[in-house]
Amino acid sequence: MNRRKALFGAGEVLAWWAVLALLWLVFISAVDTLELVVGASAALVGAFAAWGARRAVSQW
């Protein structure tokens, strides 16, 4: 993997994380520290899963 692909992959994971974290914040009723930690963690796991799935189907 070259540097360009690595930066693109990191940017894609960051974009997925931002979208999923925003969705988490929209759907919860109370925003406290624990909810932010759980939401950020779940969004990060989802972001890596989405990146891996897109990479698998596009034959990157």
Phi, psi and omega per residue, in radians:
M1 nan 2.225 3.129
N2 -1.538 3.061 -3.045
R3 -1.114 -0.667 -3.111
R4 -1.116 -0.775 3.124
K5 -1.158 -0.637 3.122
A6 -1.143 -0.750 3.111
L7 -1.157 -0.699 3.093
F8 -1.098 -0.742 3.120
G9 -1.118 -0.737 3.114
A10 -1.135 -0.707 3.101
G11 -1.133 -0.671 3.124
E12 -1.167 -0.742 3.095
V13 -1.104 -0.710 3.115
L14 -1.108 -0.715 3.120
A15 -1.145 -0.784 3.097
W16 -1.066 -0.743 -3.135
W17 -1.066 -0.767 -3.125
A18 -1.093 -0.772 -3.140
V19 -1.136 -0.804 -3.112
L20 -1.200 -0.642 3.097
A21 -1.164 -0.678 3.098
L22 -1.127 -0.743 3.085
L23 -1.072 -0.701 3.111
W24 -1.062 -0.796 -3.124
L25 -1.135 -0.560 3.133
V26 -1.222 -0.636 -3.024
F27 -1.561 -0.174 3.115
I28 -1.583 2.748 -3.066
S29 -1.598 -0.685 -3.124
A30 -2.142 2.303 -3.136
V31 -1.786 1.885 3.017
D32 -2.259 -3.116 -3.035
T33 -1.060 -0.775 -3.130
L34 -1.085 -0.749 3.115
E35 -1.103 -0.660 3.113
L36 -1.150 -0.732 3.129
V37 -1.151 -0.814 3.139
V38 -1.117 -0.765 3.139
G39 -1.115 -0.756 3.127
A40 -1.135 -0.692 3.127
S41 -1.173 -0.795 3.135
A42 -1.133 -0.664 3.112
A43 -1.155 -0.635 3.119
L44 -1.164 -0.744 3.087
V45 -1.085 -0.778 3.111
G46 -1.119 -0.632 3.132
A47 -1.137 -0.762 3.102
F48 -1.171 -0.621 3.096
A49 -1.155 -0.733 3.127
A50 -1.157 -0.716 3.117
W51 -1.111 -0.783 3.125
G52 -1.133 -0.684 3.123
A53 -1.163 -0.745 3.116
R54 -1.136 -0.677 3.125
R55 -1.157 -0.638 -3.140
A56 -1.190 -0.698 -3.092
V57 -1.451 -0.335 -3.099
S58 -1.694 -0.028 3.121
Q59 1.000 0.831 -3.097
W60 -1.146 nan nan
